Amino acid sequence: MNMKAAKGFASGLGVNIEDFSPSIAQTIKAAEMWTGDSEDGAAWPFDLLDERKIQALDNSARSQLEKSVLNAAAQLGLDVKKDESK
């Protein structure tokens, strides 16, 4: 399965590519790191954080980082949590 087919398959099923093919998901992430392209085409918004290093984290480390960011944002009174209804 190629990347385009994987994205279509995931979209049709309403799941993440990582849910059915972690290897294809990692390939897509690696390609996006080197091209500077992201899923929504937005530029990386952080000056002091290395996007490539964050993208290269394994799922456990990325989850830990995400929870830490949410906790720090909450302490600062910032709402950065994804709206689950969308």
DSSP file (Angstrom, degrees, kcal/mol; ACC not computed):
  #  RESIDUE AA STRUCTURE BP1 BP2  ACC     N-H-->O    O-->H-N    N-H-->O    O-->H-N    TCO  KAPPA ALPHA  PHI   PSI    X-CA   Y-CA   Z-CA
    1    1 A M              0   0    0      0, 0.0     2,-0.1     0, 0.0     0, 0.0   0.000 360.0 360.0 360.0 133.2    0.0    0.0    0.0
    2    2 A N     >  -     0   0    0      1,-0.1     4,-2.4     4,-0.0     5,-0.2  -0.380 360.0-100.3 -90.0 174.7    1.4    3.4   -0.9
    3    3 A M  H  > S+     0   0    0      1,-0.2     4,-2.4     2,-0.2     5,-0.2   0.888 120.6  50.8 -64.2 -40.8    1.1    6.6    1.2
    4    4 A K  H  > S+     0   0    0      1,-0.2     4,-2.1     2,-0.2    -1,-0.2   0.924 112.5  46.6 -63.9 -43.8   -1.8    8.1   -0.9
    5    5 A A  H  > S+     0   0    0      1,-0.2     4,-2.8     2,-0.2    -1,-0.2   0.898 111.1  52.7 -64.4 -40.1   -3.8    4.9   -0.6
    6    6 A A  H  X S+     0   0    0     -4,-2.4     4,-2.7     2,-0.2     5,-0.2   0.911 108.8  49.3 -62.5 -42.6   -3.1    4.7    3.2
    7    7 A K  H  X S+     0   0    0     -4,-2.4     4,-2.4     2,-0.2    -1,-0.2   0.911 113.6  46.7 -63.4 -41.3   -4.3    8.2    3.7
    8    8 A G  H  X S+     0   0    0     -4,-2.1     4,-2.6     2,-0.2    -2,-0.2   0.910 112.6  49.5 -65.6 -42.3   -7.5    7.4    1.7
    9    9 A F  H  X S+     0   0    0     -4,-2.8     4,-1.9     2,-0.2    -2,-0.2   0.926 113.0  46.7 -61.3 -46.9   -8.0    4.2    3.6
   10   10 A A  H  X>S+     0   0    0     -4,-2.7     5,-2.1     1,-0.2     4,-1.3   0.911 112.9  49.4 -63.4 -43.2   -7.6    5.9    7.0
   11   11 A S  H  <5S+     0   0    0     -4,-2.4     3,-0.3    -5,-0.2    -2,-0.2   0.923 110.7  50.0 -62.5 -44.3   -9.9    8.7    6.0
   12   12 A G  H  <5S+     0   0    0     -4,-2.6    -1,-0.2     1,-0.2    -2,-0.2   0.850 116.9  40.5 -63.7 -35.0  -12.6    6.3    4.8
   13   13 A L  H  <5S-     0   0    0     -4,-1.9    -1,-0.2    -5,-0.2    -2,-0.2   0.596 107.5-123.6 -89.2 -12.1  -12.5    4.3    8.0
   14   14 A G  T  <5S+     0   0    0     -4,-1.3     2,-0.3     1,-0.3    -3,-0.2   0.850  72.6 113.5  71.7  33.9  -12.1    7.3   10.3
   15   15 A V  S   <S-     0   0    0     -5,-2.1    -1,-0.3    -6,-0.2     2,-0.3  -0.782  71.0 -98.7-126.8 172.1   -8.9    6.0   11.8
   16   16 A N    >>  -     0   0    0     -2,-0.3     3,-1.4     1,-0.1     4,-0.6  -0.659  29.0-122.5 -87.6 150.0   -5.3    7.1   11.9
   17   17 A I  H >> S+     0   0    0     -2,-0.3     4,-2.9     1,-0.3     3,-1.4   0.889 113.3  63.8 -57.1 -38.6   -2.8    5.4    9.5
   18   18 A E  H 34 S+     0   0    0      1,-0.3    -1,-0.3     2,-0.2     5,-0.1   0.768  91.3  66.6 -56.5 -26.9   -0.8    4.4   12.6
   19   19 A D  H <4 S+     0   0    0     -3,-1.4    -1,-0.3     1,-0.2    -2,-0.2   0.824 118.8  18.4 -67.0 -31.5   -3.8    2.3   13.8
   20   20 A F  H << S+     0   0    0     -3,-1.4    -2,-0.2    -4,-0.6    -1,-0.2   0.614 139.1  22.3-115.2 -17.3   -3.4   -0.1   10.9
   21   21 A S     X  +     0   0    0     -4,-2.9     4,-2.4    -5,-0.2     3,-0.2  -0.579  51.9 176.3-152.6  86.3    0.2    0.4    9.7
   22   22 A P  H  > S+     0   0    0      0, 0.0     4,-2.3     0, 0.0     5,-0.2   0.841  86.2  56.9 -56.6 -33.0    2.7    2.0   12.0
   23   23 A S  H  > S+     0   0    0      2,-0.2     4,-1.9     1,-0.2     5,-0.1   0.914 108.4  44.5 -69.0 -41.1    5.4    1.5    9.4
   24   24 A I  H  > S+     0   0    0     -3,-0.2     4,-2.5     2,-0.2    -1,-0.2   0.904 112.5  53.5 -67.2 -40.0    3.5    3.5    6.7
   25   25 A A  H  X S+     0   0    0     -4,-2.4     4,-2.4     1,-0.2    -2,-0.2   0.914 109.7  47.8 -59.8 -42.8    2.7    6.2    9.3
   26   26 A Q  H  X S+     0   0    0     -4,-2.3     4,-2.5     2,-0.2    -1,-0.2   0.881 110.0  52.6 -66.8 -37.7    6.4    6.5   10.2
   27   27 A T  H  X S+     0   0    0     -4,-1.9     4,-2.3     2,-0.2    -2,-0.2   0.912 110.4  48.0 -63.0 -42.6    7.3    6.7    6.5
   28   28 A I  H  X S+     0   0    0     -4,-2.5     4,-2.5     2,-0.2    -2,-0.2   0.926 112.0  49.1 -63.8 -45.4    4.8    9.6    6.0
   29   29 A K  H  X S+     0   0    0     -4,-2.4     4,-2.0     1,-0.2    -2,-0.2   0.910 111.4  49.6 -61.6 -41.7    6.1   11.4    9.1
   30   30 A A  H  X S+     0   0    0     -4,-2.5     4,-1.6     2,-0.2    -1,-0.2   0.915 111.1  49.1 -64.4 -41.8    9.7   11.0    7.9
   31   31 A A  H  X S+     0   0    0     -4,-2.3     4,-1.5     1,-0.2     6,-0.3   0.908 110.9  50.1 -64.1 -41.4    8.8   12.3    4.5
   32   32 A E  H  X S+     0   0    0     -4,-2.5     4,-1.8     1,-0.2     5,-0.5   0.854 106.2  56.9 -65.8 -34.4    7.0   15.3    5.9
   33   33 A M  H  < S+     0   0    0     -4,-2.0    -1,-0.2     1,-0.2    -2,-0.2   0.902 111.2  42.6 -62.1 -40.2   10.0   16.1    8.2
   34   34 A W  H  < S+     0   0    0     -4,-1.6    -1,-0.2     1,-0.2    -2,-0.2   0.715 119.3  42.0 -83.1 -21.0   12.3   16.4    5.2
   35   35 A T  H  < S-     0   0    0     -4,-1.5    -1,-0.2     2,-0.2    -2,-0.2   0.641 100.2-127.3 -97.7 -16.1    9.9   18.3    2.9
   36   36 A G     <  +     0   0    0     -4,-1.8     2,-0.3     1,-0.3    -3,-0.1   0.511  66.4 133.3  80.6   3.3    8.6   20.7    5.6
   37   37 A D        -     0   0    0     -5,-0.5    -1,-0.3    -6,-0.3     2,-0.3  -0.658  35.0-171.1 -87.9 143.5    5.1   19.7    4.6
   38   38 A S    >   -     0   0    0     -2,-0.3     3,-1.0    -3,-0.1     5,-0.0  -0.807  41.4 -93.8-124.9 171.7    2.5   18.8    7.2
   39   39 A E  T 3  S+     0   0    0     -2,-0.3    -1,-0.0     1,-0.3    -2,-0.0   0.861 126.9  30.6 -53.8 -40.9   -0.9   17.4    7.0
   40   40 A D  T 3  S-     0   0    0      2,-0.1    -1,-0.3    -3,-0.0     3,-0.1   0.395 109.3-116.3-102.5   3.0   -2.6   20.8    7.0
   41   41 A G    <   +     0   0    0     -3,-1.0     2,-0.2     1,-0.3    -2,-0.1   0.524  65.6 144.9  78.6   4.7    0.2   22.7    5.3
   42   42 A A        -     0   0    0      1,-0.1    -1,-0.3    -5,-0.0     2,-0.1  -0.485  51.4-115.0 -78.8 146.7    0.9   24.9    8.3
   43   43 A A        -     0   0    0     -2,-0.2    -1,-0.1     1,-0.1    -6,-0.1  -0.471  40.4 -91.1 -75.9 151.3    4.4   26.0    9.2
   44   44 A W        -     0   0    0      1,-0.1    -1,-0.1    -2,-0.1     7,-0.0  -0.483  37.6-154.9 -62.3 124.7    5.9   24.8   12.5
   45   45 A P        +     0   0    0      0, 0.0     2,-0.4     0, 0.0    -1,-0.1   0.480  62.0  87.0 -87.7  -1.5    5.0   27.5   15.0
   46   46 A F        -     0   0    0      1,-0.1     5,-0.2     3,-0.1    -2,-0.1  -0.848  48.0-171.8-109.4 133.1    7.8   27.0   17.5
   47   47 A D  S    S+     0   0    0     -2,-0.4    -1,-0.1     1,-0.1    -3,-0.0   0.806  89.2  40.3 -84.7 -32.4   11.3   28.6   17.4
   48   48 A L  S    S+     0   0    0      2,-0.1     2,-0.4     0, 0.0    -1,-0.1   0.489 100.6  79.7-100.2  -4.6   12.9   26.7   20.2
   49   49 A L  S    S-     0   0    0      4,-0.0     2,-0.8     3,-0.0    -3,-0.1  -0.894  75.3-132.8-107.9 133.8   11.5   23.2   19.5
   50   50 A D     >  -     0   0    0     -2,-0.4     4,-2.1     1,-0.2     3,-0.2  -0.746  11.5-160.2 -87.7 110.3   13.0   21.0   16.8
   51   51 A E  H  > S+     0   0    0     -2,-0.8     4,-2.9     1,-0.2     5,-0.2   0.881  89.9  54.4 -58.2 -40.8   10.1   19.5   14.8
   52   52 A R  H  > S+     0   0    0      1,-0.2     4,-1.6     2,-0.2    -1,-0.2   0.894 108.4  48.5 -63.5 -40.1   12.2   16.7   13.4
   53   53 A K  H  > S+     0   0    0     -3,-0.2     4,-0.5     2,-0.2    -1,-0.2   0.903 113.3  47.2 -67.0 -40.0   13.2   15.6   16.9
   54   54 A I  H >< S+     0   0    0     -4,-2.1     3,-1.2     1,-0.2    -2,-0.2   0.926 111.9  49.6 -67.2 -44.1    9.6   15.7   18.1
   55   55 A Q  H 3< S+     0   0    0     -4,-2.9    -1,-0.2     1,-0.2    -2,-0.2   0.812 107.5  56.7 -63.0 -29.5    8.4   13.8   15.0
   56   56 A A  H 3< S+     0   0    0     -4,-1.6    -1,-0.2    -5,-0.2    -2,-0.2   0.585  83.0 109.7 -80.5  -9.9   11.1   11.1   15.6
   57   57 A L  S << S-     0   0    0     -3,-1.2     2,-0.0    -4,-0.5    -3,-0.0  -0.315  74.5-114.2 -63.8 147.5    9.9   10.4   19.1
   58   58 A D     >  -     0   0    0      1,-0.1     4,-2.7     4,-0.0     5,-0.3  -0.318  36.4 -95.8 -74.5 169.7    8.3    7.0   19.7
   59   59 A N  H  > S+     0   0    0      1,-0.2     4,-2.2     2,-0.2     5,-0.2   0.861 122.9  51.0 -56.9 -40.4    4.6    6.9   20.6
   60   60 A S  H  > S+     0   0    0      2,-0.2     4,-2.2     1,-0.2    -1,-0.2   0.937 113.2  43.7 -65.3 -47.2    5.3    6.7   24.3
   61   61 A A  H  > S+     0   0    0      1,-0.2     4,-2.5     2,-0.2    -2,-0.2   0.894 113.7  51.5 -65.5 -39.5    7.7    9.6   24.4
   62   62 A R  H  X S+     0   0    0     -4,-2.7     4,-2.5     1,-0.2    -1,-0.2   0.889 110.0  49.7 -65.0 -38.4    5.4   11.7   22.2
   63   63 A S  H  X S+     0   0    0     -4,-2.2     4,-2.4    -5,-0.3    -2,-0.2   0.904 110.7  49.8 -65.7 -41.7    2.4   10.9   24.5
   64   64 A Q  H  X S+     0   0    0     -4,-2.2     4,-2.1     2,-0.2    -2,-0.2   0.919 112.6  47.3 -62.6 -43.5    4.5   11.9   27.6
   65   65 A L  H  X S+     0   0    0     -4,-2.5     4,-2.5     2,-0.2    -2,-0.2   0.916 110.7  51.9 -63.8 -43.3    5.5   15.2   25.9
   66   66 A E  H  X S+     0   0    0     -4,-2.5     4,-2.3     1,-0.2    -2,-0.2   0.917 110.3  47.8 -61.0 -44.3    1.9   15.9   24.8
   67   67 A K  H  X S+     0   0    0     -4,-2.4     4,-2.3     1,-0.2    -1,-0.2   0.883 111.1  51.8 -64.1 -38.3    0.6   15.4   28.4
   68   68 A S  H  X S+     0   0    0     -4,-2.1     4,-2.6     2,-0.2    -2,-0.2   0.900 109.3  49.6 -65.0 -40.6    3.4   17.7   29.7
   69   69 A V  H  X S+     0   0    0     -4,-2.5     4,-2.8     2,-0.2     5,-0.2   0.923 111.0  49.5 -64.0 -44.3    2.5   20.4   27.2
   70   70 A L  H  X S+     0   0    0     -4,-2.3     4,-2.2     2,-0.2    -2,-0.2   0.905 112.5  47.9 -61.9 -41.3   -1.2   20.2   28.2
   71   71 A N  H  X S+     0   0    0     -4,-2.3     4,-2.1     2,-0.2    -2,-0.2   0.928 113.4  46.8 -64.8 -45.5   -0.3   20.4   31.9
   72   72 A A  H  X S+     0   0    0     -4,-2.6     4,-1.4     1,-0.2    -2,-0.2   0.909 112.5  50.2 -63.9 -41.9    2.0   23.4   31.4
   73   73 A A  H  <>S+     0   0    0     -4,-2.8     5,-3.3     1,-0.2     4,-0.4   0.914 109.1  51.6 -63.0 -42.5   -0.5   25.2   29.2
   74   74 A A  H ><5S+     0   0    0     -4,-2.2     3,-1.2     1,-0.2    -1,-0.2   0.898 107.2  53.1 -61.5 -40.5   -3.3   24.6   31.8
   75   75 A Q  H 3<5S+     0   0    0     -4,-2.1    -1,-0.2     1,-0.3    -2,-0.2   0.808 110.3  48.3 -64.4 -28.8   -1.0   26.1   34.6
   76   76 A L  T 3<5S-     0   0    0     -4,-1.4    -1,-0.3    -3,-0.3    -2,-0.2   0.460 120.0-111.8 -88.1  -1.9   -0.5   29.1   32.4
   77   77 A G  T < 5S+     0   0    0     -3,-1.2     2,-0.4    -4,-0.4    -3,-0.2   0.745  71.6 140.0  78.2  23.6   -4.3   29.4   31.8
   78   78 A L      < -     0   0    0     -5,-3.3     2,-0.8    -6,-0.2    -1,-0.3  -0.843  46.1-147.3-104.1 136.7   -4.0   28.5   28.1
   79   79 A D        +     0   0    0     -2,-0.4    -9,-0.0     1,-0.1    -5,-0.0  -0.857  39.7 144.0-103.1 100.5   -6.5   26.2   26.4
   80   80 A V        +     0   0    0     -2,-0.8     2,-0.2   -10,-0.1    -1,-0.1   0.323  30.0 123.5-115.3   4.3   -4.5   24.3   23.7
   81   81 A K  S    S-     0   0    0     -3,-0.1     2,-0.1     1,-0.1    -2,-0.0  -0.447  70.4-105.0 -70.9 138.3   -6.4   21.0   24.0
   82   82 A K        -     0   0    0     -2,-0.2     2,-0.7     1,-0.1    -1,-0.1  -0.355  32.8-112.9 -61.9 137.4   -7.9   19.7   20.8
   83   83 A D    >   -     0   0    0      1,-0.2     3,-1.4    -3,-0.1    -1,-0.1  -0.656  23.8-155.6 -73.6 113.4  -11.7   20.1   20.6
   84   84 A E  T 3  S+     0   0    0     -2,-0.7    -1,-0.2     1,-0.3    -2,-0.1   0.671  85.2  69.1 -66.5 -18.3  -13.0   16.5   20.7
   85   85 A S  T 3         0   0    0      1,-0.2    -1,-0.3    -3,-0.0    -2,-0.0   0.610 360.0 360.0 -79.6 -10.5  -16.2   17.4   18.9
   86   86 A K    <         0   0    0     -3,-1.4    -1,-0.2     0, 0.0    -2,-0.1   0.453 360.0 360.0 -90.8 360.0  -14.5   18.2   15.6
